[in-house]
Amino acid sequence: MSIAAQESPSSESKPALRHTLGFEQPLAKLEQQISELEGLQATKQLDYTAEIRQLRDNYTSLLKKTYDNLSAWETVQVARHPQRPQFRDYVEMCCREFREIHGDRRFADDKAIVCGLARLGGQKVMLIGHHKGRDTKEKIACNFGCAHPEGYRKALRAMKLAEKFNLPVITLVDTAGAYPGLGSEERGVAEAIAVNMMEMSRLRTPIISIITGEGGSGGAIGLAVADRVSMLEHAWYSVISPEGCSGILWKGSENAAAAAAALKLTSRDLKQLGIIDNIIPEPLGGAHRDPHTAAHTLDQYVMKTLRELRRFKIENLLERRYEKFREMGQYQEKTARASKAS
């Protein structure tokens, strides 16, 4: 099923309505003006071609300016856009074949994490990722992308299978965090995430992790210990959600925007800090505006990166992976005397 079909349950003749974010209101007004002029031109046989062209130019210019200057909180909103492509959408658009793997062989099959063998650009891979669901029924079944421990154990089972058959592992991360409910805690969600981190650090096959939407806390890093960790341009990746941070510091979610800025959770911030390796550009206005172009860009990035990683011997790859994460958080601080001397 195409993404357009998933977004709009109405008839084919009726275009899908795009969800408008708060900061996109000026863009929505321009879209409405363009639509009204096109309607008048069609019904009254009047020529508004010049006016429509000018409005379209204004719209494109405003769209570029808006998305080039997103605040951290606005980036979080884009990452959560209800029409943003999800794991199964990327599977549909990028993979020629996908054979899903179910269950952790211990407790259940967690639908919040999807695993399967796939052909990506002619390359056989193990594809793993979070899936939030589209309609209400699917969202509930997927627990809104918040996985239980069995989801992480299923992912590890798939990774071990990939290691056995020398298949690269590709993970697509999109979760607000692992599910912190009673049953999840009783079955050891923290332990499951910790084991995944340990095993991914020494898995003897190339690993690429991409944060495609939300990258929240341990729920994200349980699939993101990799040789290359990258983000889509308008995704976010942080130890805690802005609302969670605001709740801890200010006892409420009213300061989520300030928390988002302080957390340095955008792709630009994290690339500058050395937490991620690459930023994957999105189409103008975000992946939700042009899912197929976003999927093509992601596909091309994965193929290029796999070619680079295949050049390393596995021992060297493991050493580089270990050093990559050991170096995070290291910094040098000048003493006051040394600063004056310089």
NORFENJO-V417828 format. One record per residue. N is the residue number from 1. SS is DSSP state (2 for helix, 1 for strand, 0 for the rest). PHI is phi in whole degrees, 0 to 359 (none if undefined). OMEGA is omega as a letter, one per 20 degrees, with the letter a starting at -180 (NA if undefined). Layout:
n=N ss=SS phi=PHI omega=OMEGA
n=N ss=SS phi=PHI omega=OMEGA
This chain:
n=1 ss=0 phi=none omega=r
n=2 ss=0 phi=286 omega=r
n=3 ss=2 phi=294 omega=r
n=4 ss=2 phi=301 omega=r
n=5 ss=2 phi=292 omega=r
n=6 ss=2 phi=290 omega=a
n=7 ss=2 phi=286 omega=a
n=8 ss=0 phi=232 omega=a
n=9 ss=0 phi=279 omega=a
n=10 ss=0 phi=282 omega=a
n=11 ss=0 phi=294 omega=a
n=12 ss=0 phi=295 omega=a
n=13 ss=0 phi=287 omega=a
n=14 ss=0 phi=261 omega=a
n=15 ss=0 phi=293 omega=r
n=16 ss=0 phi=291 omega=r
n=17 ss=0 phi=276 omega=r
n=18 ss=0 phi=270 omega=r
n=19 ss=0 phi=293 omega=a
n=20 ss=0 phi=258 omega=r
n=21 ss=0 phi=281 omega=a
n=22 ss=2 phi=304 omega=a
n=23 ss=2 phi=284 omega=r
n=24 ss=2 phi=266 omega=a
n=25 ss=2 phi=303 omega=r
n=26 ss=2 phi=301 omega=r
n=27 ss=2 phi=293 omega=r
n=28 ss=2 phi=296 omega=r
n=29 ss=2 phi=295 omega=r
n=30 ss=2 phi=295 omega=r
n=31 ss=2 phi=300 omega=r
n=32 ss=2 phi=295 omega=r
n=33 ss=2 phi=297 omega=r
n=34 ss=2 phi=297 omega=a
n=35 ss=2 phi=297 omega=r
n=36 ss=2 phi=295 omega=r
n=37 ss=2 phi=295 omega=r
n=38 ss=2 phi=296 omega=r
n=39 ss=2 phi=294 omega=r
n=40 ss=2 phi=297 omega=a
n=41 ss=2 phi=296 omega=a
n=42 ss=2 phi=282 omega=a
n=43 ss=2 phi=273 omega=a
n=44 ss=0 phi=256 omega=r
n=45 ss=0 phi=54 omega=r
n=46 ss=0 phi=256 omega=a
n=47 ss=0 phi=263 omega=r
n=48 ss=0 phi=245 omega=a
n=49 ss=2 phi=302 omega=a
n=50 ss=2 phi=295 omega=a
n=51 ss=2 phi=295 omega=r
n=52 ss=2 phi=295 omega=r
n=53 ss=2 phi=298 omega=r
n=54 ss=2 phi=295 omega=r
n=55 ss=2 phi=295 omega=r
n=56 ss=2 phi=294 omega=r
n=57 ss=2 phi=297 omega=r
n=58 ss=2 phi=298 omega=a
n=59 ss=2 phi=297 omega=a
n=60 ss=2 phi=297 omega=r
n=61 ss=2 phi=297 omega=a
n=62 ss=2 phi=292 omega=r
n=63 ss=2 phi=297 omega=r
n=64 ss=2 phi=296 omega=a
n=65 ss=2 phi=298 omega=a
n=66 ss=2 phi=296 omega=a
n=67 ss=2 phi=279 omega=r
n=68 ss=2 phi=281 omega=a
n=69 ss=0 phi=233 omega=r
n=70 ss=0 phi=293 omega=r
n=71 ss=0 phi=283 omega=r
n=72 ss=2 phi=299 omega=a
n=73 ss=2 phi=292 omega=r
n=74 ss=2 phi=293 omega=r
n=75 ss=2 phi=297 omega=r
n=76 ss=2 phi=300 omega=r
n=77 ss=2 phi=296 omega=r
n=78 ss=2 phi=295 omega=r
n=79 ss=2 phi=298 omega=a
n=80 ss=0 phi=263 omega=a
n=81 ss=0 phi=305 omega=a
n=82 ss=0 phi=297 omega=r
n=83 ss=0 phi=255 omega=r
n=84 ss=0 phi=292 omega=a
n=85 ss=0 phi=302 omega=r
n=86 ss=0 phi=246 omega=a
n=87 ss=2 phi=306 omega=a
n=88 ss=2 phi=292 omega=r
n=89 ss=2 phi=293 omega=r
n=90 ss=2 phi=294 omega=r
n=91 ss=2 phi=300 omega=a
n=92 ss=2 phi=297 omega=a
n=93 ss=2 phi=272 omega=a
n=94 ss=2 phi=254 omega=a
n=95 ss=1 phi=259 omega=r
n=96 ss=1 phi=279 omega=r
n=97 ss=1 phi=222 omega=r
n=98 ss=1 phi=211 omega=r
n=99 ss=1 phi=243 omega=a
n=100 ss=1 phi=285 omega=r
n=101 ss=1 phi=252 omega=a
n=102 ss=0 phi=245 omega=r
n=103 ss=0 phi=80 omega=r
n=104 ss=0 phi=257 omega=a
n=105 ss=0 phi=63 omega=r
n=106 ss=0 phi=230 omega=a
n=107 ss=0 phi=226 omega=a
n=108 ss=0 phi=197 omega=r
n=109 ss=0 phi=254 omega=a
n=110 ss=0 phi=276 omega=a
n=111 ss=0 phi=282 omega=r
n=112 ss=0 phi=288 omega=r
n=113 ss=1 phi=240 omega=a
n=114 ss=1 phi=247 omega=a
n=115 ss=1 phi=232 omega=r
n=116 ss=1 phi=183 omega=r
n=117 ss=1 phi=282 omega=a
n=118 ss=1 phi=214 omega=r
n=119 ss=1 phi=251 omega=a
n=120 ss=1 phi=241 omega=a
n=121 ss=0 phi=58 omega=a
n=122 ss=0 phi=85 omega=a
n=123 ss=1 phi=259 omega=r
n=124 ss=1 phi=283 omega=a
n=125 ss=1 phi=219 omega=r
n=126 ss=1 phi=258 omega=a
n=127 ss=1 phi=253 omega=a
n=128 ss=1 phi=225 omega=r
n=129 ss=1 phi=190 omega=r
n=130 ss=1 phi=280 omega=r
n=131 ss=0 phi=226 omega=a
n=132 ss=0 phi=270 omega=a
n=133 ss=0 phi=96 omega=a
n=134 ss=0 phi=257 omega=a
n=135 ss=0 phi=275 omega=a
n=136 ss=2 phi=301 omega=a
n=137 ss=2 phi=299 omega=a
n=138 ss=2 phi=290 omega=r
n=139 ss=2 phi=298 omega=r
n=140 ss=2 phi=294 omega=r
n=141 ss=2 phi=297 omega=a
n=142 ss=0 phi=271 omega=a
n=143 ss=2 phi=56 omega=r
n=144 ss=2 phi=57 omega=r
n=145 ss=2 phi=82 omega=r
n=146 ss=0 phi=263 omega=a
n=147 ss=0 phi=279 omega=r
n=148 ss=0 phi=269 omega=a
n=149 ss=2 phi=301 omega=r
n=150 ss=2 phi=297 omega=r
n=151 ss=2 phi=294 omega=r
n=152 ss=2 phi=289 omega=r
n=153 ss=2 phi=288 omega=r
n=154 ss=2 phi=296 omega=r
n=155 ss=2 phi=299 omega=r
n=156 ss=2 phi=294 omega=r
n=157 ss=2 phi=300 omega=r
n=158 ss=2 phi=293 omega=r
n=159 ss=2 phi=296 omega=r
n=160 ss=2 phi=295 omega=r
n=161 ss=2 phi=295 omega=r
n=162 ss=2 phi=298 omega=r
n=163 ss=2 phi=298 omega=a
n=164 ss=2 phi=300 omega=a
n=165 ss=0 phi=255 omega=r
n=166 ss=0 phi=56 omega=r
n=167 ss=0 phi=256 omega=r
n=168 ss=1 phi=294 omega=r
n=169 ss=1 phi=254 omega=r
n=170 ss=1 phi=242 omega=r
n=171 ss=1 phi=243 omega=r
n=172 ss=1 phi=247 omega=a
n=173 ss=1 phi=262 omega=r
n=174 ss=1 phi=203 omega=a
n=175 ss=1 phi=210 omega=r
n=176 ss=0 phi=284 omega=r
n=177 ss=0 phi=147 omega=r
n=178 ss=0 phi=292 omega=a
n=179 ss=0 phi=288 omega=a
n=180 ss=0 phi=264 omega=a
n=181 ss=0 phi=289 omega=a
n=182 ss=2 phi=300 omega=a
n=183 ss=2 phi=298 omega=r
n=184 ss=2 phi=298 omega=r
n=185 ss=2 phi=291 omega=r
n=186 ss=2 phi=296 omega=a
n=187 ss=0 phi=271 omega=r
n=188 ss=0 phi=86 omega=a
n=189 ss=2 phi=294 omega=r
n=190 ss=2 phi=296 omega=r
n=191 ss=2 phi=295 omega=a
n=192 ss=2 phi=297 omega=r
n=193 ss=2 phi=293 omega=a
n=194 ss=2 phi=298 omega=r
n=195 ss=2 phi=296 omega=r
n=196 ss=2 phi=300 omega=r
n=197 ss=2 phi=299 omega=r
n=198 ss=2 phi=296 omega=a
n=199 ss=2 phi=291 omega=r
n=200 ss=2 phi=292 omega=a
n=201 ss=2 phi=294 omega=a
n=202 ss=0 phi=235 omega=r
n=203 ss=0 phi=293 omega=a
n=204 ss=0 phi=272 omega=r
n=205 ss=0 phi=198 omega=a
n=206 ss=0 phi=299 omega=r
n=207 ss=1 phi=232 omega=r
n=208 ss=1 phi=237 omega=r
n=209 ss=1 phi=243 omega=a
n=210 ss=1 phi=230 omega=r
n=211 ss=1 phi=276 omega=a
n=212 ss=1 phi=266 omega=a
n=213 ss=1 phi=215 omega=r
n=214 ss=1 phi=265 omega=r
n=215 ss=1 phi=231 omega=a
n=216 ss=1 phi=259 omega=r
n=217 ss=2 phi=56 omega=a
n=218 ss=2 phi=296 omega=r
n=219 ss=2 phi=301 omega=r
n=220 ss=2 phi=276 omega=a
n=221 ss=2 phi=290 omega=r
n=222 ss=0 phi=296 omega=r
n=223 ss=0 phi=236 omega=a
n=224 ss=0 phi=232 omega=r
n=225 ss=0 phi=268 omega=a
n=226 ss=0 phi=212 omega=r
n=227 ss=0 phi=290 omega=r
n=228 ss=1 phi=228 omega=r
n=229 ss=1 phi=247 omega=a
n=230 ss=1 phi=231 omega=a
n=231 ss=1 phi=225 omega=r
n=232 ss=1 phi=293 omega=a
n=233 ss=0 phi=307 omega=a
n=234 ss=0 phi=252 omega=r
n=235 ss=0 phi=271 omega=r
n=236 ss=1 phi=226 omega=a
n=237 ss=1 phi=212 omega=a
n=238 ss=1 phi=202 omega=r
n=239 ss=0 phi=292 omega=a
n=240 ss=0 phi=204 omega=r
n=241 ss=0 phi=288 omega=r
n=242 ss=2 phi=303 omega=r
n=243 ss=2 phi=294 omega=r
n=244 ss=2 phi=295 omega=r
n=245 ss=2 phi=297 omega=r
n=246 ss=2 phi=298 omega=r
n=247 ss=2 phi=296 omega=r
n=248 ss=2 phi=287 omega=a
n=249 ss=2 phi=277 omega=a
n=250 ss=2 phi=238 omega=r
n=251 ss=0 phi=59 omega=r
n=252 ss=0 phi=177 omega=a
n=253 ss=0 phi=267 omega=a
n=254 ss=0 phi=295 omega=a
n=255 ss=0 phi=258 omega=a
n=256 ss=2 phi=299 omega=a
n=257 ss=2 phi=296 omega=r
n=258 ss=2 phi=294 omega=r
n=259 ss=2 phi=295 omega=r
n=260 ss=2 phi=299 omega=r
n=261 ss=2 phi=294 omega=a
n=262 ss=2 phi=290 omega=a
n=263 ss=2 phi=286 omega=a
n=264 ss=0 phi=54 omega=a
n=265 ss=0 phi=260 omega=a
n=266 ss=1 phi=280 omega=a
n=267 ss=2 phi=297 omega=r
n=268 ss=2 phi=295 omega=r
n=269 ss=2 phi=299 omega=a
n=270 ss=2 phi=288 omega=r
n=271 ss=2 phi=293 omega=r
n=272 ss=2 phi=296 omega=a
n=273 ss=2 phi=278 omega=r
n=274 ss=0 phi=81 omega=r
n=275 ss=0 phi=281 omega=r
n=276 ss=0 phi=244 omega=a
n=277 ss=0 phi=265 omega=a
n=278 ss=1 phi=215 omega=r
n=279 ss=1 phi=250 omega=r
n=280 ss=1 phi=266 omega=a
n=281 ss=0 phi=295 omega=r
n=282 ss=0 phi=254 omega=r
n=283 ss=0 phi=300 omega=r
n=284 ss=0 phi=305 omega=a
n=285 ss=0 phi=90 omega=r
n=286 ss=0 phi=98 omega=a
n=287 ss=0 phi=298 omega=a
n=288 ss=0 phi=291 omega=r
n=289 ss=0 phi=279 omega=a
n=290 ss=0 phi=213 omega=a
n=291 ss=2 phi=301 omega=a
n=292 ss=2 phi=292 omega=r
n=293 ss=2 phi=294 omega=r
n=294 ss=2 phi=299 omega=r
n=295 ss=2 phi=295 omega=r
n=296 ss=2 phi=296 omega=r
n=297 ss=2 phi=298 omega=r
n=298 ss=2 phi=297 omega=r
n=299 ss=2 phi=301 omega=a
n=300 ss=2 phi=296 omega=r
n=301 ss=2 phi=296 omega=a
n=302 ss=2 phi=299 omega=a
n=303 ss=2 phi=297 omega=r
n=304 ss=2 phi=296 omega=a
n=305 ss=2 phi=292 omega=r
n=306 ss=2 phi=297 omega=r
n=307 ss=2 phi=298 omega=r
n=308 ss=2 phi=294 omega=a
n=309 ss=2 phi=290 omega=a
n=310 ss=0 phi=295 omega=a
n=311 ss=0 phi=283 omega=a
n=312 ss=0 phi=270 omega=r
n=313 ss=0 phi=293 omega=a
n=314 ss=2 phi=298 omega=r
n=315 ss=2 phi=296 omega=r
n=316 ss=2 phi=292 omega=r
n=317 ss=2 phi=297 omega=r
n=318 ss=2 phi=295 omega=r
n=319 ss=2 phi=295 omega=r
n=320 ss=2 phi=294 omega=r
n=321 ss=2 phi=296 omega=r
n=322 ss=2 phi=298 omega=a
n=323 ss=2 phi=295 omega=r
n=324 ss=2 phi=304 omega=a
n=325 ss=2 phi=277 omega=r
n=326 ss=2 phi=293 omega=a
n=327 ss=0 phi=282 omega=a
n=328 ss=0 phi=293 omega=r
n=329 ss=0 phi=89 omega=r
n=330 ss=0 phi=280 omega=r
n=331 ss=0 phi=206 omega=r
n=332 ss=0 phi=244 omega=a
n=333 ss=0 phi=234 omega=r
n=334 ss=0 phi=284 omega=r
n=335 ss=0 phi=283 omega=a
n=336 ss=2 phi=299 omega=a
n=337 ss=2 phi=294 omega=a
n=338 ss=2 phi=295 omega=r
n=339 ss=2 phi=294 omega=a
n=340 ss=2 phi=292 omega=a
n=341 ss=2 phi=294 omega=a
n=342 ss=0 phi=284 omega=NA
